[in-house]
């Protein structure tokens, strides 16, 4: 239960932040923080969702353009994995989870794609 609450706190922080840093932190107790594995791709305006206890950071902008990148963080193993990218690069979109599927809706897209 404690890891679930911590995962939700991380999700809230990532969603509220306008820029996601590449060094996530984990509250190992009420009085301390621990630096976790670096996120592979730094970006602005991604969608963030939790499915089955894993955190997904999808899309956003970085490196001069829109991204379709999809990266999964597993708090149990402190590792990141690259997953299948979105069909279209986009940022600042709505994101929802329904029946363990992530839906990315709207947002800005690269008009040159």
PAZAPA-4460 file (N, C-alpha, C; in steps of 0.05 Angstrom, whole numbers, plus 32768, in hexadecimal, padded with zeros to 4 digits):
% residues 113
    n_x    n_y    n_z   ca_x   ca_y   ca_z    c_x    c_y    c_z   seq   type   mol
   8011   7FE8   8000   8000   8000   8000   8011   8019   8000     1      X     A
   8027   8019   800F   8039   8030   8011   8045   8037   7FF6     2      X     A
   804D   8023   7FE6   8058   8028   7FCB   8043   8034   7FB9     3      X     A
   802A   802B   7FBC   8014   8035   7FAC   8010   8053   7FB1     4      X     A
   8010   805B   7FCA   800D   8077   7FD2   8025   8087   7FC7     5      X     A
   803D   807D   7FCA   8054   808B   7FC0   8053   808E   7FA1     6      X     A
   804A   8079   7F93   8047   807B   7F76   8033   8090   7F6E     7      X     A
   801D   8092   7F7D   8009   80A7   7F77   8015   80C3   7F7D     8      X     A
   8025   80C6   7F92   8032   80E0   7F98   8045   80E7   7F81     9      X     A
   8054   80D4   7F77   8066   80DA   7F61   8056   80E1   7F49    10      X     A
   8040   80D3   7F43   802F   80DA   7F2C   8024   80F6   7F2F    11      X     A
   801B   80FE   7F46   8010   8119   7F4B   8026   812E   7F46    12      X     A
   803E   8129   7F50   8054   813B   7F4C   805B   813E   7F2F    13      X     A
   805D   8128   7F21   8065   8129   7F04   804F   8137   7EF4    14      X     A
   8036   8132   7EFA   8020   813F   7EEC   801F   815D   7EF1    15      X     A
   8024   8165   7F0A   8021   8181   7F11   8039   8191   7F07    16      X     A
   804F   8185   7F02   8068   8193   7EFA   8066   8199   7EDC    17      X     A
   806F   81B1   7ED5   806F   81B8   7EB8   8087   81AB   7EAA    18      X     A
   809C   81A4   7EB8   80B3   8197   7EAC   80BA   817F   7EBE    19      X     A
   80BF   8169   7EB2   80C6   8151   7EC0   80E4   814E   7EC0    20      X     A
   80F0   814C   7ED8   810C   8149   7EDA   8113   812C   7ED5    21      X     A
   812D   8126   7ED1   8135   810B   7ECB   813E   80FC   7EE4    22      X     A
   813A   8106   7EFC   8141   80F8   7F14   8129   80F6   7F27    23      X     A
   811A   80E1   7F24   8103   80DE   7F36   810C   80D8   7F53    24      X     A
   80FC   80E1   7F66   8101   80DD   7F82   80EB   80CC   7F8E    25      X     A
   80F2   80BC   7FA2   80DF   80AA   7FAF   80DF   80B0   7FCC    26      X     A
   80C8   80B3   7FD8   80C6   80B7   7FF5   80C7   809B   8002    27      X     A
   80DF   8094   800D   80E2   807A   8019   80D6   807A   8035    28      X     A
   80D2   8091   8041   80C4   8094   805A   80BA   80B0   805B    29      X     A
   80AD   80B7   8071   80A2   80D2   8073   80B8   80E7   8076    30      X     A
   80D0   80DF   807F   80E5   80F2   8084   80FC   80F2   806F    31      X     A
   80FB   80E1   805B   8112   80E0   804A   810A   80DC   802D    32      X     A
   811C   80E2   801B   8118   80DF   7FFE   8130   80D0   7FF4    33      X     A
   812B   80C2   7FDE   8140   80B1   7FD2   8140   80B7   7FB3    34      X     A
   8157   80BB   7FA7   8159   80C0   7F8A   8156   80A5   7F7C    35      X     A
   8146   80A4   7F68   8141   808B   7F59   814F   808C   7F3E    36      X     A
   814B   8078   7F2D   8158   8076   7F13   814F   808E   7F01    37      X     A
   8163   8098   7EF1   815D   80AE   7EDF   8148   80A6   7ECA    38      X     A
   8136   80B9   7EC4   8124   80B5   7EAE   8133   80B8   7E94    39      X     A
   8130   80A6   7E81   8141   80A7   7E69   813D   80C1   7E58    40      X     A
   8125   80CC   7E57   8120   80E2   7E45   8114   80F9   7E55    41      X     A
   8122   810F   7E58   8117   8127   7E65   8104   8135   7E52    42      X     A
   80EF   8141   7E5C   80DB   814D   7E4A   80C8   815F   7E59    43      X     A
   80BA   816F   7E4A   80A5   8181   7E54   808A   8177   7E4A    44      X     A
   8075   817A   7E5A   8059   8175   7E51   8052   8158   7E4A    45      X     A
   805E   8144   7E58   8056   8129   7E51   803C   8121   7E60    46      X     A
   8031   810A   7E58   801B   80FE   7E67   8028   80EA   7E7A    47      X     A
   801C   80E7   7E92   8026   80D5   7EA6   800E   80C4   7EB0    48      X     A
   8012   80AA   7EB1   7FFD   8098   7EBA   8009   8080   7EC9    49      X     A
   7FF8   8074   7EDA   8001   805C   7EE9   7FEF   8045   7EE2    50      X     A
   7FFB   802F   7EDA   7FED   8016   7ED4   7FFC   7FFF   7EE1    51      X     A
   7FEE   7FF0   7EF1   7FF9   7FD9   7EFF   8012   7FE0   7F0E    52      X     A
   8012   7FF7   7F1C   8028   7FFF   7F2D   8041   800A   7F1E    53      X     A
   803F   800C   7F04   8055   8017   7EF4   804D   8033   7EE9    54      X     A
   8060   8045   7EE8   805B   8060   7EE0   8064   8064   7EC3    55      X     A
   8052   806E   7EB3   8057   8073   7E96   805A   8091   7E91    56      X     A
   806F   8099   7E84   8074   80B5   7E7C   8074   80B5   7E5E    57      X     A
   8060   80C3   7E51   805B   80C0   7E35   805B   80DB   7E27    58      X     A
   8068   80DD   7E10   8068   80F5   7E00   8075   810D   7E0D    59      X     A
   806C   8125   7E05   8078   813D   7E0F   8089   814A   7DF9    60      X     A
   8098   815F   7E02   80AB   816C   7DEF   80C7   816A   7DFA    61      X     A
   80DA   8169   7DE8   80F6   8168   7DF0   8107   8166   7DD7    62      X     A
   811F   8170   7DD9   8131   816F   7DC2   8128   817E   7DAA    63      X     A
   8117   8193   7DAF   810E   81A4   7D99   80F5   819B   7D8B    64      X     A
   80E7   8187   7D96   80CE   817F   7D89   80BC   816E   7D9B    65      X     A
   80A6   8165   7D90   8094   8154   7D9E   809E   8138   7D9F    66      X     A
   8097   8129   7DB4   80A1   810E   7DB8   808A   80FA   7DB7    67      X     A
   808F   80E2   7DAE   807C   80CC   7DB1   8086   80B7   7DC4    68      X     A
   809B   80BD   7DD2   80A9   80AB   7DE4   8096   80A1   7DFA    69      X     A
   8098   8088   7E01   8089   807B   7E16   809C   806C   7E28    70      X     A
   80A0   8075   7E41   80B2   8068   7E53   80A4   805F   7E6D    71      X     A
   80AB   8048   7E76   809E   803C   7E8E   80B2   803A   7EA4    72      X     A
   80A9   8044   7EBC   80BA   8042   7ED4   80AD   802D   7EE7    73      X     A
   80BE   801B   7EF0   80B5   8006   7F03   80C1   800C   7F1E    74      X     A
   80B1   8016   7F31   80BC   801C   7F4B   80C7   8004   7F5A    75      X     A
   80BC   7FEC   7F54   80C5   7FD4   7F62   80E2   7FCD   7F5B    76      X     A
   80EA   7FD3   7F43   8106   7FCD   7F3A   8117   7FE5   7F35    77      X     A
   810B   7FFD   7F38   8119   8017   7F33   8126   8017   7F17    78      X     A
   8116   800F   7F03   8120   800E   7EE7   810C   801B   7ED4    79      X     A
   8117   8025   7EBE   8107   8031   7EA9   8109   801E   7E91    80      X     A
   80F3   801C   7E82   80F2   800D   7E69   80E4   801D   7E54    81      X     A
   80EF   801C   7E3B   80E2   8029   7E25   80CC   8017   7E1A    82      X     A
   80B5   8022   7E16   809E   8013   7E0C   8097   801D   7DF0    83      X     A
   8083   8010   7DE4   807A   8018   7DC9   8072   8036   7DC9    84      X     A
   807C   8046   7DB6   8076   8062   7DB6   8059   8067   7DAC    85      X     A
   804F   8080   7DB2   8035   8088   7DA7   8037   808A   7D89    86      X     A
   8021   8087   7D7B   8021   8089   7D5E   8029   80A6   7D54    87      X     A
   8021   80BA   7D64   8027   80D6   7D5D   8035   80E4   7D74    88      X     A
   804B   80F3   7D6E   8057   8103   7D84   8044   8118   7D8D    89      X     A
   8042   811D   7DA8   8030   8131   7DB2   8038   8139   7DCF    90      X     A
   802D   814F   7DD8   8033   8159   7DF3   801A   8166   7DFE    91      X     A
   8019   8169   7E19   8004   8177   7E27   7FE8   816C   7E20    92      X     A
   7FE6   8152   7E1F   7FCD   8144   7E18   7FBF   813A   7E31    93      X     A
   7FA5   8133   7E2F   7F97   8126   7E44   7FA0   8109   7E45    94      X     A
   7FA1   80FD   7E5D   7FA9   80E1   7E60   7F96   80D4   7E74    95      X     A
   7F8E   80BC   7E6E   7F7C   80AD   7E80   7F83   808F   7E7F    96      X     A
   7F7D   8081   7E94   7F80   8064   7E95   7F65   8058   7E99    97      X     A
   7F5E   8045   7E87   7F45   8037   7E89   7F4A   8019   7E83    98      X     A
   7F43   8008   7E96   7F47   7FEB   7E93   7F64   7FE5   7E8B    99      X     A
   7F77   7FF1   7E9A   7F94   7FEE   7E97   7F9F   7FF6   7E7C   100      X     A
   7F90   8006   7E6D   7F9A   8011   7E54   7F9D   802F   7E57   101      X     A
   7FB2   803A   7E4B   7FB7   8057   7E4D   7FAD   8064   7E33   102      X     A
   7F9D   807A   7E37   7F92   8089   7E21   7F9E   80A5   7E21   103      X     A
   7FAA   80AE   7E0B   7FB5   80C9   7E08   7FA3   80D7   7DF4   104      X     A
   7F97   80EE   7DFD   7F83   80FB   7DED   7F8A   8119   7DE9   105      X     A
   7F89   8121   7DD0   7F8E   813D   7DC9   7FAA   8146   7DCC   106      X     A
   7FAE   815F   7DD4   7FC8   816B   7DD8   7FD3   8177   7DBF   107      X     A
   7FEC   8181   7DC2   7FFA   818D   7DAB   8008   8177   7D9C   108      X     A
   8007   8179   7D82   8015   8166   7D71   8027   8175   7D5E   109      X     A
   803C   8168   7D54   804F   8174   7D42   8041   8177   7D27   110      X     A
   803D   818F   7D1D   802E   8193   7D04   803E   818A   7CEC   111      X     A
   8058   8184   7CEF   8068   817B   7CD9   8068   815C   7CD6   112      X     A
   805A   814E   7CE7   8059   8131   7CE6   8046   8127   7CD1   113      X     A
***
